[in-house]
Amino acid sequence: MRIVPRSPIGFTQVIAEQASTVPAHFPTPLIGREAEFAALRDKITSPEIRMVTITGAAGAGKSRLASALYTDVSGEFEDGGCFLVLDGARSREELLQTLIGALRTGDADTADTPLECLAEYLGKRHFLLVLDGCDELLESLPTVLVSLVAACPRLTVLVTVCEPLGIYGEDLFRLAPLAVPDPEGDSDLAELEKVASVRLFIQRTRAVRPGFALTTENRHAVAQLCVRTDGLPLAIELAAARMKLSSPQALLESLDRDLDVLSVAGSNTLSRHSCMRSAITWHLLRLHPADQEFLGRVAAFHAGFDLPAARGVGGVGEAETQRRLEQLIDKNLLHVGECPDGDITFQMAGLTRQYVLEWLRETGRYTEVLRGHADYMLSMSESVRDELTGPEQAHHLSRLDQWHTDLEKALRFLNDNGDEAGAVRLVCALRSYWQAVGRSRTGARFLEKALDTAELPTEVRIEGAATLGELKTVMGEYDEAHRHLVHALRGYRQAGDTAAEASCRKGLGTLAYHRGDLDQAARLLEESATALRKAGDTVAHAAALRDLAECHLAGGDPAAARAPAETALRESTRRGDRRAVALANRVLADVEFAVGNQDRAERLHRTSLEELHSLGDRGSCATGLERFAVLLARRYGRVTKSWRRTARGLGAARALRAATGCAAPRPLAAVIEEVREQARIRLGDDAFDEEWRAGRSAGVHAVLAEMTAPLDLSITERQRRYGADVPLTQREIEVAELVARGMTNREIARRLGIAEWTAVNHLRKVMRKLDCSSRVHVASWVTRREREEQERAGS
């Protein structure tokens, strides 16, 4: 593959015959480069640093930054400085003559060569030399600069170039793109306007459309534009120049279709490039054909990729893969990132990737590259299948989730190009992944499409049906789940695969539990657990025992649930399966609570929830939040704060279920509904709805932290409000407040979940302690105390 520019149009020569000796005038402020400017200024003015090289991607703003630096610091050099744009120089001789002409070295009769002439002129001068646009001089510039810096002890050189010069003593400064908004975030306008790329976009848009403002309606499109332009100042300015006759949303849609949207006629930008296509072409044409080929293959990855992935699609060995990656990093065509676990990843800028993919389509290589990508995703998925239930599962689950877009892309390619068997194999290999991260709907969607063909091998179709049955169970589509699991069971039975048959029977048992058919569930799970133990399938055996324990708990027999849950915990712990350990601990938490060990139950629930959250298991987190909310309601039902936490936790769980498509098993759903209604009664409609909405909108991490924090029962919220001297208990304060709201004794009893006569007794105690003779006096006391609290807060 050889990259050939579509058209030479779009490259604007800044100079033609002579280098510029002063930087261009920039009337606009330098946005988002405050830290880089300060760091580079310190370098340039430091006597220990003699040569600084600014590199960066095409359009990163290297020239703009260098010019601003020159304007700011050249006056601090005793003999001044010179700013040269060297786009017109192509050889060593042209470079030297350009320097001599720009510096006006005069008659240097003692110099035999142009280089000696320059060295003699600069000599001991305290001088700043800024060389911009040096990309055509990568071969000759290093030797010239080495000689000048060695001969001129007070000379400082600043160079802008697309890649490092590779000179000993070179101080390399990689200029990163501007910060962009979180692509999945939802920042308010004030926060969004602080992001550097957004600031630049707004400023440059107002140059062509003075009335433009960031609004609630356009903020998402503006944020996405800044992300799609990779935070590159040139791309942002080109996009802003289009805003004269376009909206952010329309521009974003056009950019998704055609890279040439990012182009302008005339001098709307200060770059030597008038369109992003020419800027990227200029960068890519400097690659060796083999590196261009390699870049085309890794462009198939939508998300970041690692060294094994690059080797998997690149078609070369590990050493050569590493060399090519280093080349592309040096040329700023790949960015290096680091995962939380320390693994190195590589990412191509979105606009460069779009350009490369367009080029692959035009040259007829697109399908070939996608085939290589899909083949790698399939082989990688099958290679980590067993790891998803082992000690390294956290690493693999996290990496797969970062790759979820690539997985979907591979599945779509396989389905659309007649390789349905490959699609089924890929989904089945990641059976644990789809469930563990709450993406069951995604796996099921692709699996259904792949299974809808008559050309699948029998063994592939059977495994696909079994996997689809499991996913449909999680999604709450029980009839479909039963149909696929029964089909798979018959197939395994005919094939004589007893281990797979036992695993499928376990799936049917889990389905029966989810449906609420506890007797059938217990029978199927006991049978499958016995068979799976004999088959040596410890993963499925532990899962069957765990579900069996759930079944016993739902049937009101915690004693019968303990043994299978503890066995499941031991097996999962021995295997290092953190997710299975957390799920087993969650079952044991409910067992402990049922037999009166409430402290231990609460600790186990906390441990389980925190572990599942750390693994990114959103579906199981929903169940964990629900079950912990039930525990809070049942253990701390007399404390209003617990009901607030319960309502908020249930709201967060509902949001998670909506996002993941994971349905609550019917036995659990019935308990959740009962507790939810109790919370509504205890809090009142308004307070309950407020907490429910807060739980749905808050992040899982925040809700989980609040839910699992120990309840402070030493002094209540109301006691803080009314003062430590208040003679009433927590429950009596609650009764007094409800009296002040005009509730009858029956309404108070219903709200607090107590008998009516108990509410009457509490009210009598309140009146006696406050020396009140009527309900009106009680209401007055509450109102007066609340007013005093408001006055204290106001002061």
C-alpha positions in Angstrom: 0.0 0.0 0.0 1.3 3.4 -1.0 -0.3 6.6 0.1 -0.9 9.0 -2.7 -2.5 12.4 -2.0 -5.9 12.8 -3.6 -5.0 16.2 -4.8 -2.1 18.7 -4.3 -4.7 21.4 -3.6 -4.7 22.5 0.0 -1.0 23.1 0.7 -0.2 26.8 1.0 3.4 27.7 0.7 4.2 30.2 3.5 7.3 31.4 1.7 8.7 30.9 -1.7 12.1 32.2 -2.2 13.4 33.6 1.1 12.9 32.6 4.7 10.9 34.9 6.9 13.1 36.6 9.5 10.3 37.6 11.9 7.3 35.6 13.1 3.9 36.2 11.7 1.8 38.7 13.7 -0.8 36.9 15.8 -3.6 39.2 17.0 -5.4 36.5 18.9 -4.4 35.1 22.3 -2.7 31.8 22.6 -5.4 29.6 24.0 -4.9 26.5 26.1 -1.1 26.5 25.9 -0.3 28.3 29.2 1.5 25.3 30.7 3.4 24.5 27.5 4.4 28.1 27.0 5.7 28.4 30.5 7.7 25.1 30.3 9.2 26.0 27.0 10.1 29.5 28.1 12.0 28.0 31.0 13.9 25.7 28.7 14.8 28.4 26.2 16.1 30.8 28.8 18.0 28.2 30.7 21.8 28.4 30.0 22.0 24.6 30.4 19.7 23.9 27.4 21.1 24.8 24.0 18.7 23.2 21.6 14.9 22.6 21.9 12.9 20.6 19.4 9.1 21.0 19.3 7.4 18.1 17.6 3.8 17.2 17.3 1.0 16.0 15.1 0.1 17.9 11.9 -2.0 20.9 13.1 -1.0 20.8 16.7 0.1 24.4 16.7 3.9 24.1 16.7 4.6 27.2 14.6 2.1 29.3 16.5 3.7 28.4 19.9 7.2 28.9 18.6 6.3 32.3 17.3 4.7 33.4 20.5 7.8 32.2 22.4 10.1 34.1 20.1 8.1 37.3 20.5 8.2 36.9 24.3 11.8 35.9 25.0 14.0 37.2 22.1 14.5 40.5 24.0 16.2 38.7 26.8 19.0 37.6 24.6 21.8 40.3 24.5 22.3 40.0 20.7 18.6 39.4 19.8 17.4 36.6 17.7 16.1 35.5 14.4 12.9 33.7 13.4 13.1 31.7 10.2 10.4 29.9 8.2 12.3 27.3 6.2 9.6 25.9 3.9 11.5 27.1 0.9 14.8 25.3 1.7 15.2 21.7 0.5 18.9 20.9 0.7 21.9 21.6 3.0 23.2 24.3 0.6 19.8 26.1 0.4 19.6 25.9 4.2 23.0 27.5 4.7 22.4 30.2 2.1 19.0 31.0 3.7 20.6 31.4 7.1 23.4 33.6 5.8 20.9 35.8 3.9 18.6 36.1 6.9 21.3 36.8 9.4 23.2 39.2 7.1 26.5 37.9 8.2 28.3 40.5 6.1 31.9 40.0 4.9 33.4 37.0 6.6 36.6 36.8 4.6 38.2 34.4 7.0 35.5 31.8 6.5 36.1 29.2 3.8 32.6 27.7 3.9 29.1 28.9 4.5 29.0 26.9 7.7 32.2 28.5 9.0 30.8 31.9 7.9 27.7 31.3 10.1 29.8 30.0 13.0 32.2 33.0 12.8 29.2 35.5 12.7 27.3 33.9 15.6 30.6 33.2 17.5 30.1 34.4 21.1 26.8 36.2 20.5 24.0 35.6 23.0 21.5 34.8 20.3 18.1 32.9 19.8 17.6 31.2 16.5 14.1 29.8 15.8 13.7 27.6 12.8 10.1 26.8 11.8 8.9 24.4 9.0 12.0 22.2 8.9 10.3 19.0 7.8 12.1 18.9 4.4 15.5 19.3 6.1 15.5 16.3 8.4 18.7 14.8 6.8 20.8 18.0 6.5 19.6 20.1 9.5 21.1 17.9 12.3 24.7 18.2 11.2 24.4 21.9 10.6 22.9 22.5 14.1 25.4 20.2 15.8 28.3 22.3 14.3 26.7 25.6 15.1 25.8 24.8 18.7 29.3 23.4 19.3 31.0 26.4 17.8 28.7 29.1 19.4 28.6 28.6 23.2 25.9 31.2 23.7 23.6 30.2 20.9 20.1 28.8 21.7 18.2 27.0 18.9 14.4 26.3 18.9 13.2 24.0 16.0 9.7 23.0 15.0 9.6 19.7 13.1 7.3 16.7 12.6 9.7 14.3 14.3 12.8 14.3 16.6 16.1 15.3 14.9 17.9 12.6 16.8 20.7 14.9 17.9 22.7 14.3 21.1 21.7 17.0 23.6 18.4 17.7 21.9 15.7 18.7 24.4 12.6 17.1 22.9 9.2 18.7 23.6 6.2 16.8 22.3 3.3 19.2 21.8 0.1 17.4 22.6 -3.3 18.4 21.2 -5.5 20.7 23.3 -7.6 19.1 26.0 -11.0 18.0 24.8 -14.3 17.3 26.7 -15.0 13.9 28.1 -16.8 12.2 25.1 -19.2 10.4 27.4 -19.5 13.2 30.0 -22.3 15.8 30.4 -20.6 18.9 31.8 -22.6 22.0 32.4 -21.9 25.1 30.3 -19.6 26.7 32.8 -17.3 23.6 33.0 -17.4 23.0 29.3 -16.3 26.5 28.5 -13.2 26.0 30.5 -12.0 23.2 28.3 -9.2 24.5 26.1 -10.4 23.1 22.7 -13.9 24.5 23.4 -12.5 27.9 24.3 -10.6 28.0 21.0 -13.6 26.9 19.0 -15.8 29.5 20.5 -13.2 32.3 20.0 -12.6 31.4 16.4 -16.3 30.9 15.6 -17.0 34.4 17.0 -14.5 35.8 14.5 -16.9 34.7 11.6 -20.2 34.8 13.6 -20.0 37.3 16.4 -23.2 36.4 18.0 -22.3 32.7 18.6 -22.7 31.4 22.1 -22.4 28.0 23.8 -25.9 26.9 24.8 -27.7 24.0 26.4 -28.9 23.0 22.9 -25.6 23.1 21.1 -23.2 22.1 23.9 -23.2 18.4 23.0 -22.4 19.0 19.3 -19.7 21.5 20.2 -18.1 19.1 22.6 -18.3 16.3 20.0 -16.7 18.6 17.4 -13.8 19.2 19.7 -13.4 15.5 20.2 -13.7 14.7 16.5 -11.1 17.3 15.6 -8.7 15.6 18.1 -8.1 18.9 19.9 -5.8 20.0 17.1 -5.8 23.8 16.9 -5.7 23.8 13.1 -8.6 21.4 12.8 -10.6 23.4 15.3 -9.9 26.7 13.4 -10.9 25.1 10.1 -14.1 23.8 11.7 -14.8 27.3 13.3 -14.3 28.9 9.9 -17.2 26.8 8.6 -19.6 28.0 11.3 -20.4 31.2 9.3 -23.1 29.3 7.5 -23.5 26.1 9.6 -24.6 24.8 12.9 -22.4 22.7 15.2 -24.6 19.7 14.6 -24.7 20.0 10.8 -21.0 20.5 10.8 -20.5 17.4 12.9 -22.6 15.3 10.6 -20.8 16.6 7.5 -17.4 15.8 9.1 -18.5 12.2 9.7 -19.1 11.9 6.0 -16.2 13.9 4.5 -12.8 15.0 5.9 -12.7 17.8 3.3 -15.2 19.8 5.4 -12.1 20.9 7.4 -10.8 23.2 4.7 -11.0 26.9 3.9 -10.1 29.1 1.0 -7.8 32.1 1.5 -6.1 33.0 4.8 -8.6 32.1 7.4 -6.0 30.3 9.4 -2.3 31.0 10.2 -1.2 27.6 9.2 0.8 26.7 6.1 -2.0 24.2 5.5 -5.5 25.3 4.3 -7.1 21.9 4.9 -6.6 18.9 7.2 -6.4 16.5 4.3 -3.3 18.3 3.0 -1.8 18.5 6.5 -2.3 14.7 7.1 -1.0 13.9 3.6 2.1 16.0 4.2 2.7 14.0 7.3 2.0 10.5 5.9 4.0 11.0 2.7 7.1 11.0 4.9 6.6 7.4 5.8 8.3 4.4 4.3 5.8 2.3 2.2 6.2 -0.5 4.7 5.2 1.8 7.6 2.3 3.1 5.5 1.1 -0.5 5.1 1.4 -1.1 8.8 -0.4 2.1 9.6 -3.3 1.1 7.4 -3.6 -2.2 9.2 -3.7 -0.8 12.7 -6.2 1.9 11.6 -8.8 -0.8 11.8 -8.8 -0.5 15.6 -11.3 2.0 16.8 -10.0 2.1 20.4 -6.5 2.0 21.5 -4.5 -1.2 20.8 -1.6 -2.9 22.4 1.6 -4.5 21.1 0.0 -8.0 20.7 -2.9 -6.5 18.7 -0.5 -4.6 16.4 1.4 -7.8 15.9 -1.8 -9.7 15.2 -2.9 -7.5 12.4 0.5 -6.2 11.2 1.7 -9.4 9.6 5.3 -9.0 10.9 7.2 -10.3 13.9 7.4 -8.8 17.4 10.7 -7.0 16.9 9.6 -5.5 13.5 6.2 -4.6 15.0 7.9 -2.7 17.8 10.3 -0.9 15.4 7.3 0.3 13.3 5.4 1.4 16.3 8.4 3.4 17.5 8.6 5.0 14.0 5.0 6.0 14.1 5.3 7.4 17.6 8.3 9.4 16.7 6.4 10.9 13.7 3.5 11.7 16.0 1.1 9.5 14.1 0.4 7.3 17.1 0.0 8.5 20.7 1.1 6.3 23.7 -1.3 5.8 26.6 -1.1 3.7 29.8 -3.8 1.6 31.3 -4.5 1.6 35.0 -2.7 -1.8 35.3 0.4 -0.3 33.6 0.0 -1.8 30.1 1.0 0.4 27.2 -1.6 1.2 24.5 -1.4 3.1 21.2 -4.0 5.3 19.7 -4.3 6.9 16.3 -5.8 10.4 16.1 -9.4 10.3 14.8 -8.8 12.5 11.8 -5.7 10.6 10.7 -7.6 7.3 11.1 -10.5 8.7 9.0 -8.1 9.7 6.3 -6.4 6.3 6.3 -9.7 4.4 6.2 -10.9 6.6 3.2 -7.6 5.8 1.5 -8.1 2.1 2.1 -11.6 2.2 0.6 -10.3 4.1 -2.5 -7.5 1.5 -3.0 -9.8 -1.5 -2.5 -7.9 -2.7 0.6 -10.6 -1.8 3.2 -12.2 -5.3 3.3 -8.8 -7.0 3.6 -7.9 -4.8 6.6 -11.2 -5.4 8.3 -10.8 -9.2 7.8 -7.5 -9.0 9.5 -9.0 -7.0 12.4 -11.9 -9.4 12.8 -9.6 -12.5 12.7 -7.5 -11.0 15.4 -10.5 -10.1 17.6 -11.8 -13.7 17.2 -8.4 -15.3 18.0 -7.8 -13.0 20.9 -11.3 -13.6 22.4 -10.9 -17.4 22.2 -7.4 -17.2 23.8 -8.8 -15.3 26.8 -11.9 -17.4 27.2 -10.7 -19.3 30.3 -8.9 -16.2 31.7 -12.3 -14.5 32.2 -13.0 -16.7 35.2 -9.4 -16.8 36.5 -7.0 -14.7 38.6 -6.4 -12.2 35.7 -10.1 -11.7 34.9 -10.1 -8.0 36.1 -7.4 -7.2 33.5 -9.1 -9.0 30.7 -12.6 -7.7 31.5 -11.3 -4.2 31.6 -9.3 -4.6 28.3 -12.3 -6.2 26.5 -14.6 -3.4 27.7 -12.2 -0.8 26.3 -12.4 -2.8 23.0 -16.2 -3.2 23.0 -16.5 -1.0 19.9 -13.9 -3.1 18.1 -15.7 -6.3 19.2 -18.9 -5.0 17.7 -17.1 -3.9 14.6 -15.6 -7.4 14.2 -19.0 -9.1 14.8 -20.7 -6.8 12.3 -18.0 -7.6 9.7 -18.3 -11.4 10.2 -22.1 -11.3 10.0 -22.1 -9.1 6.9 -19.4 -11.0 5.1 -20.8 -14.6 5.3 -18.8 -15.8 8.3 -21.7 -16.3 10.7 -19.8 -19.2 12.3 -17.0 -16.9 13.2 -19.5 -14.5 14.7 -21.0 -17.3 16.8 -17.6 -18.4 18.0 -16.6 -14.9 19.0 -19.8 -14.3 21.0 -19.6 -17.7 22.7 -15.9 -17.2 23.6 -16.9 -14.0 25.5 -20.0 -15.5 27.2 -18.6 -14.4 30.6 -17.7 -11.0 29.4 -21.1 -10.0 28.0 -22.7 -10.8 31.4 -19.9 -9.5 33.6 -20.0 -6.0 32.2 -23.7 -5.7 31.5 -23.6 -6.0 27.7 -25.8 -9.1 27.3 -28.0 -7.3 24.8 -25.1 -6.7 22.5 -23.9 -10.3 22.6 -27.5 -11.5 22.1 -28.2 -9.2 19.1 -25.2 -10.4 17.1 -25.8 -14.0 18.1 -29.4 -13.9 16.9 -28.3 -12.5 13.6 -25.6 -15.1 13.1 -27.8 -18.0 14.1 -30.4 -17.0 11.5 -28.7 -18.9 8.8 -28.8 -22.5 7.6 -25.1 -22.9 6.9 -23.8 -23.2 10.4 -21.9 -26.3 11.5 -24.0 -28.3 14.0 -21.6 -27.9 17.0 -21.4 -24.2 16.4 -25.2 -23.8 16.3 -25.7 -25.8 19.5 -23.1 -23.7 21.5 -24.6 -20.5 20.1 -28.1 -21.6 21.2 -26.8 -22.4 24.7 -25.1 -19.0 25.0 -28.1 -17.2 23.7 -30.3 -18.9 26.2 -28.1 -17.7 29.0 -28.0 -14.2 27.7 -31.8 -14.1 27.3 -32.2 -15.3 30.9 -30.2 -12.4 32.1 -32.3 -10.1 30.0 -35.6 -11.4 31.4 -36.8 -12.8 28.0 -37.6 -16.2 29.6 -39.6 -17.8 26.8 -36.9 -17.2 24.3 -34.3 -18.3 26.8 -36.2 -21.6 27.4 -36.5 -22.3 23.6 -32.8 -21.9 23.0 -31.6 -23.8 26.0 -33.9 -26.7 25.2 -32.6 -26.8 21.7 -29.0 -26.8 22.9 -29.8 -29.5 25.5 -31.1 -31.8 22.8 -28.1 -31.2 20.6 -25.6 -31.9 23.4 -27.5 -35.0 24.3 -27.5 -36.3 20.7 -23.8 -35.5 20.5 -23.0 -37.4 23.7 -21.3 -34.4 25.3 -22.3 -35.0 28.9 -20.3 -32.1 30.3 -21.9 -29.6 28.0 -25.3 -31.2 28.6 -24.9 -30.7 32.4 -23.9 -27.1 31.8 -27.0 -26.5 29.7 -29.1 -28.1 32.4 -27.6 -25.7 34.8 -28.7 -22.9 32.5 -32.3 -24.3 32.6 -32.1 -24.4 36.4 -31.0 -20.8 36.6 -33.8 -19.9 34.2 -36.4 -21.6 36.4 -35.1 -19.7 39.4 -35.4 -16.4 37.5 -38.9 -17.3 36.5 -39.8 -18.0 40.2 -40.3 -21.8 39.7 -38.3 -22.7 42.8 -39.0 -26.5 42.9 -38.0 -27.1 39.3 -35.0 -24.8 39.7 -33.7 -26.7 42.8 -34.1 -30.1 41.0 -32.3 -29.0 37.9 -29.5 -27.2 39.8 -28.9 -30.2 42.1 -28.7 -32.6 39.1 -26.4 -30.3 37.1 -24.2 -29.6 40.1 -23.6 -33.3 40.6 -22.9 -33.9 36.9 -20.6 -30.8 36.6 -18.6 -31.9 39.6 -18.0 -35.3 38.0 -17.1 -33.6 34.7 -14.5 -31.5 36.5 -16.1 -28.2 35.4 -15.4 -26.2 38.5 -16.6 -22.9 37.0 -20.0 -24.1 36.1 -20.2 -26.3 39.2 -19.6 -23.3 41.5 -22.2 -21.3 39.6 -24.8 -24.1 39.9 -24.2 -24.3 43.7 -24.5 -20.5 44.0 -27.8 -20.5 42.1 -29.0 -23.4 44.2 -28.3 -21.4 47.3 -30.2 -18.5 45.9 -33.1 -20.8 45.2 -33.2 -22.1 48.8 -33.0 -18.5 50.1 -36.0 -17.5 48.0 -37.9 -20.5 49.3 -37.2 -19.4 52.9 -34.7 -22.0 53.8 -31.4 -20.3 54.7 -30.0 -23.4 56.5 -30.2 -25.3 53.2 -28.6 -22.4 51.3 -25.5 -22.2 53.5 -23.7 -25.4 52.4 -23.9 -24.9 48.6 -23.0 -21.2 49.0 -19.9 -22.0 51.1 -18.8 -24.7 48.7 -19.2 -22.3 45.8 -17.1 -19.8 47.7 -14.3 -22.2 48.4 -14.1 -23.4 44.7 -14.2 -19.9 43.4 -11.5 -18.7 45.9 -9.3 -21.6 45.0 -9.6 -20.7 41.3 -9.0 -17.0 41.9 -12.3 -16.1 40.3 -12.9 -12.7 42.0 -16.3 -12.2 40.4 -17.6 -15.6 41.5 -16.2 -15.0 45.0 -18.1 -11.7 45.2 -21.3 -13.3 44.0 -21.0 -16.2 46.5 -20.3 -13.7 49.4 -23.5 -11.9 48.4 -25.5 -15.0 48.8 -23.8 -15.8 52.1 -24.6 -12.2 53.3 -28.3 -13.0 52.9 -27.9 -16.3 54.6 -26.2 -14.6 57.6 -28.9 -12.0 57.8 -31.7 -14.6 57.7 -30.1 -16.4 60.7 -29.6 -13.2 62.7 -25.9 -12.4 62.0 -26.6 -8.9 60.9 -23.1 -7.3 61.3 -21.5 -10.1 59.3 -24.2 -9.8 56.7 -23.6 -6.1 56.2 -19.8 -6.6 56.0 -20.2 -9.3 53.3 -22.6 -7.2 51.3 -20.2 -4.2 51.4 -17.3 -6.4 50.4 -19.2 -8.0 47.5 -20.5 -4.7 46.2 -17.1 -3.0 46.2 -15.5 -6.0 44.4 -18.2 -6.2 41.8 -17.9 -2.4 41.2 -14.1 -2.6 40.9 -14.6 -5.3 38.2 -17.0 -3.2 36.3 -19.9 -5.7 36.7 -22.8 -3.3 36.3 -25.5 -5.9 36.1 -24.4 -7.6 39.4 -24.0 -4.1 41.0 -27.6 -3.5 40.3 -28.6 -6.7 42.1 -26.1 -5.9 44.9 -27.5 -2.4 45.4 -31.1 -3.8 45.6 -30.2 -6.5 48.1 -28.2 -4.1 50.2 -31.1 -1.7 50.1 -33.4 -4.5 51.4 -30.9 -5.1 54.2 -30.8 -1.5 55.2 -34.6 -1.3 55.3 -35.0 -4.4 57.4 -32.1 -3.7 59.8 -32.5 0.1 60.3 -36.2 0.5 59.5 -36.7 2.9 62.5 -34.1 5.3 61.1 -35.3 7.7 58.4 -31.8 8.0 56.9 -31.8 4.3 56.1 -35.0 4.7 54.1 -33.4 7.6 52.1 -30.5 5.4 51.3 -32.8 2.6 50.4 -34.8 4.8 48.0 -31.6 6.2 46.4 -30.0 2.7 46.1 -33.1 1.3 44.4 -33.2 4.3 42.0 -29.5 3.7 41.1 -30.2 0.0 40.6 -33.1 0.8 38.3 -30.9 3.0 36.2 -28.3 0.3 35.9 -30.8 -2.2 34.8 -32.1 0.1 32.2 -28.6 0.7 30.9 -27.6 -3.0 30.9 -30.8 -4.7 30.0 -30.4 -7.0 33.0 -33.7 -8.0 34.6 -34.1 -8.9 38.3 -35.1 -12.5 39.0 -38.8 -12.6 39.9 -38.3 -13.7 43.5 -36.0 -10.7 44.1 -38.2 -8.4 42.1 -41.1 -9.1 44.4 -39.0 -8.3 47.5 -37.7 -5.1 45.8 -41.2 -3.9 45.0 -42.4 -4.5 48.6 -39.4 -2.5 50.0 -39.8 0.2 47.5 -43.5 0.7 48.5 -42.5 0.7 52.2 -39.8 3.4 51.5 -42.4 5.5 49.7 -44.8 5.3 52.7 -42.0 6.0 55.2 -40.6 9.0 53.3 -43.7 10.3 51.7 -44.1 10.7 47.9 -42.1 13.9 47.5 -39.1 12.8 49.5 -39.1 9.3 48.0 -39.3 10.7 44.5 -36.4 13.1 45.2 -34.1 10.3 46.5 -35.2 7.9 43.7 -34.3 10.5 41.0 -31.0 11.3 42.8 -30.1 7.7 42.7 -31.0 7.3 39.0 -28.9 10.4 38.0 -25.9 10.0 40.3 -23.0 7.9 39.3 -22.8 4.3 40.6 -19.6 5.0 42.5 -21.2 7.9 44.5 -24.3 5.9 45.3 -22.4 2.8 46.3 -20.1 4.9 48.6 -23.1 6.4 50.3 -25.0 3.1 50.6 -22.1 1.2 52.1 -21.0 4.0 54.5 -21.8 3.0 58.2 -24.9 4.7 59.5 -24.2 7.1 62.3 -26.7 6.2 64.9 -25.1 8.1 67.8 -27.0 11.4 67.1 -29.7 11.7 64.5 -30.1 14.4 61.8 -33.2 15.7 63.6 -31.4 15.9 66.9 -28.7 18.0 65.2 -31.5 20.2 63.8 -33.4 20.7 67.0 -30.4 20.8 69.4 -28.8 18.3 71.8 -31.1 19.4 74.6 -34.2 18.2 72.8 -36.0 15.8 75.3 -37.5 13.7 72.5 -36.3 10.4 71.1 -35.8 10.0 67.3 -39.1 8.4 66.9 -40.9 11.0 69.0 -39.4 13.8 66.8 -40.7 12.0 63.7 -44.2 11.9 65.2 -44.0 15.6 66.2 -43.0 16.6 62.7 -45.8 14.6 61.1 -48.3 16.2 63.5 -47.0 19.6 62.4 -47.7 18.5 58.8 -51.3 17.9 59.7 -51.4 14.1 59.6 -53.9 12.1 61.6 -52.8 9.3 63.9 -53.7 6.7 61.3 -51.6 8.5 58.6 -48.7 8.8 61.0 -48.8 5.1 61.8 -48.9 4.2 58.1 -46.0 6.5 57.3 -43.8 5.1 60.1 -44.9 1.5 59.7 -46.2 1.1 63.2 -49.6 0.4 64.8 -52.0 3.2 65.3 -52.1 2.8 69.0 -48.3 3.0 69.0 -48.5 6.3 67.2 -51.0 7.6 69.8 -48.7 6.5 72.7 -45.7 8.3 71.1 -47.8 11.5 70.7 -48.8 11.4 74.3 -45.2 11.2 75.4 -44.3 14.1 73.1 -47.0 16.2 74.6 -45.9 15.3 78.2 -42.2 16.0 77.5 -42.9 19.3 75.8 -45.7 20.3 78.2 -48.1 20.7 75.4 -51.9 20.4 75.8 -52.8 19.8 72.2 -51.6 18.8 68.7 -51.7 22.5 67.8 -49.1 23.2 70.6 -46.9 20.4 69.3 -47.1 21.8 65.8 -46.1 25.3 67.1 -43.1 23.8 68.9 -41.9 22.2 65.7 -42.4 25.3 63.6 -40.6 27.5 66.2 -37.6 25.1 66.4 -37.4 25.0 62.6 -37.5 28.8 62.4 -34.7 29.1 65.0 -32.6 26.6 63.0 -33.1 28.6 59.8 -32.0 31.8 61.6 -28.9 30.1 62.9 -28.0 28.8 59.5 -28.6 32.3 58.0 -26.3 33.9 60.5 
